[in-house]
């Protein structure tokens, strides 16, 4: 295997490292600058990596006809809408559920499929998933807590998360020692390299930058490459398939940014908070679908 996704992740870390060295003051001066800097990869492959979910569902026989397609779409759309309403009403609980689902999703989606041992497979899923959550809170607590606040998590709730974060970090370190020892024995050096890259990415870069690097250049890229192989299509077809759903997802975002009063004039918080919470909620259906498909694929 050429591990092109790992190489892309590694190159993106090197490139961003140079940007931080020479232009770090500008990049870190505001979250807006960071979003603008990553705007293109956030759209493709970032946003685009979920646009093949219908094809993935068809491939796994979840959709066999038009009626099933309609039911699938109704469920797929109703999940993020419902979760958004719950997030507004019960922000702490919804935020916690979202973080947990995201961690499991990252772990399952990016694992290296250690088929010979379920124990080490689950260790890898745990390490990969919760490194992304726990390392920023440990190395960049102020910036991370600011992002959590932005997503409506209350300060008292974040303090509780900080206390449990130490426990998770201890478990991650212990699990990593066990997994890395196993990988050395089985000559699975690529797993060691990737975990070290993830650790460096989230410890060195500030949380939003590190997440964008990981999300765009490892997680999304790996998913698209996997779907390309599973669907047996070429790169051109892959890109063309992602365009329609990506545009559809971008339309409400652009409308909300240009005409915020159409949607948010009665809300107490800044509409920007709700835009990003809405984007987070849009990923819930994708997370549940891909976790199910990956689990059935590795179990079968």
N, C-alpha and C positions, 0 to 999 in steps of 0.2 A: 504493500500500500504506500502511496506517495504522501499521504497525510497533508493534502493541500490546505485544508482548513486550519490545521495547526500552524503551518507556515504563514498563512495570511494573518493569523492571530499574532504570531511572533513579530512579523514585519510591522503590523499596526502598532504594537507596543514600542518598537524601536523608533518608528516615525513620531509617535506622540511624545516619546521621551525627549527627542530633539526639539520638538515644538515647546515643551515645558521648559527645557533648559534655556532656550533663546527667547521665547515669548510667553513664559509662564505667568508673568504679572498680568498681561492682557487676557490670556485664556481664563485665568482663575479670578478675574476681577468681578465677574458676574455669571450667574447660571445661564443668562441669555446668550452670552458669548460662547459658552460651551455647547449649547443647543444649536446655535448657528454653525459652529465649526463642524459639528457632526450631522448637520441637517440632511445631506445627501445620503450617507450610509444609513441614517435612521429611517429614511424612506425605502431605500433599496440597498442592502438586503433586509434591513430591520423590519419595517412594516410589511414588506412584501413576503416575508417568510411564512406568514400565516395565510396567505392568499390561495394556497393549494389545498386547503382543508377539505373542500368538496371532493377534489380528485382523490385525496387520501381516504376519505370515507367511502368513495366508490370502489377504490382498490381493495378495501377490507370488507366489501359487501355490506356495508351499513346502508348504502343507498343503491337500490336495484331498479327503481322506476320513478316516475314523476311524482307520484303521491308520497313516496318515501323522501324524495328530495324536498318537497314542500314541508313535510313534517320536520325534517332535519333543519331546514332554514328557520322555521318558526322557533324551534328549541334553541338553535344556535344564536338567534337574535334576542330571544327573551331572557337568556341567562345573563348577558352583560347589562341589560336594562334593569332587571331585578336586582342584580348585585350593586348597580350604581345607586338605586333607591335605598338599599340596605346600608350602603357606605355612608350616605348622607345622614341616615337616621341613627346608625350604630357605627360610628366611625372607627372606634378602637377595635372592636371585634372584627369588623370587615377588613380593616387593615391587617390584623394578625392573620386572618384566614388567607388573605391575598399573598402575604409574605410566605406563609407556609406552603401554599400551593405552588408559588413561583419557585421556591427552593427545591421542592420535589420535582417540578417540571425540568428545571435546569439539570438536576442530577440524572434524571431518567433520559432526557434527550441527548445529553452530551457524554454519557457513559461509553466505555469502550467495549461493552458486551463481554465481560469475563464469564463465558459460558460454563467453564469447568467448575465454578464454585459460586453458589448463591450467596454465601457469606461475604466473599470479597466483592461480589457485584453490588450488594447492598451497601457495603462500606464505601465503595467508590461513589455511589449515588448520594449517600449522606455527605461525604466530604465535598464533592463538587457543588452540590446544592447549597449547603450552609456556609461554605467559604464565602460565597458571593454576598451573603447576608451579614455574617458575623465580623469579617475582617474590616469593612469600612467603619463599623461602629466602634471597633477597638482602636484603629489607627487614625481615624478622622472623625472623632465623636461629635464635634460641633457642627460640621457640615452635614453629617449624616442625620443628626437630630433635627437640623433645619429642614431637610428634605422630608423627614417623617412628619414634622409639624405642617409642612406644606400640604401633605396628604391627609391632613385633619387628625392625625394622632395627637392625643393630649399629652402635655408634659409629664403628668404623673404616670401615665401609661408607658411612656418612653423610659422613664426611670426604672420601671419594673423590667422592661426589655433589657436594659443595661445590666441588671443584676443577673438575669438568666443567660446573658451573652457570654459571661465568663465560664459558665458551666458548659455551654456548647463549644466554646473554644478549646476547653480541656478535652472534650470528647473528640473534637476534630483532630487535635494534635495526636491523641492516643490512636485514633483510627488511622491517621496518616502514617504513623510509624509502622503499624501492622501491615497496611496495604502496600507501602513502599518496599517493605521487606519481601512481601510476596511477589511484587513486580520484579524485584531484582533477581529472585530465584527463577521466575518464569520468563526472564528477559523481556519484560513489558516496559521498556524504557520510555516509550512515548507517553505512557500514563504518568510516569514520574515527571517528565518534562512539562506536560500540560498543567499538572497540579502546581508545580513550582511557578509556571508562568501566571496562572490565575492568582496565586498568592502574591507574587510581585506586583501584578497589575492593580490589585485592590488595596495593597498596603502602600505602594508608592504614589499612585495617582489619587487625586481627590475623588470622592464617591461617584459624582455624576459622570466624570470623565472615564473612570475605570469601568463603570457599568456600560457606558456607550461602547467602549472598546470591546468589552467581552460580548455584549449583546449583538453588536453588528458583525464583528469579525471572527467570532468563534461560534456562538450559539446559532445565530441566523444562517451563517454560511454553512455550517454543518448540516442544519436541517434541510436547506435547499439542495445541497449535494446529495443527501440521503434520498430526498424525494425524487430528484433527477434519476437516480439509480433505480429506485423502486418503480417509478412510472415508466422507465425505459425510454426517456426522451432526451434530445440533445439540448445544448445550452440555449440556443436561439428559441426553441419551443418553450423551454422553462421560463425564460424572460417574458415571452409573449403571454404565457398563461398567468403570470403574476400581475400583469399590468392592470386588467379590468378591476379586480377586487381591491388593488392598492389605490386606484383612483377613487373608487366608491368610498373607501375608508377616509380618504383625504378630503372629500367634499364637505362633510359636516364640520371637520376641523377648520377648514378655511372659512366657512360661513360663520362659525362661532367666533373666530378671531376677528373677522371683518365687521360682523354685526352682533356683538355680544349681547345687546339689549333684547334681541329676539328670544334668547334662551335664559338669561341670567339676571334679568332686572329685578326679580323678586327675591333673589338669594342674598344672604347676609355676607358670605365670603366673596372674595374676588373671583370673578368668573374664570380666571386663569387656573385656580385650584381645581375647579370642576372640569375644565378641559383635560387636565392631566389625569384626574381620577377617572374620567370617562375613557380615556385612552387605556388606562390600566385595566378597567373593567372589560374593554373589548378583547383583552387577551384571555379572559377566563374560559370562554368556550374553546379557544385554541388549546389552552393548557389541559383542560379535561379531555378533549378529543385525543391529543397527541400522547398524553400519559396512558390512556386506555389502549391506543394502537400500539405503542411501544411495549407496553406490558404484555399484550397478547402476542406480539411478535417474538419477544424474547422468551416467553413461556412455552410457545408452540414448538 
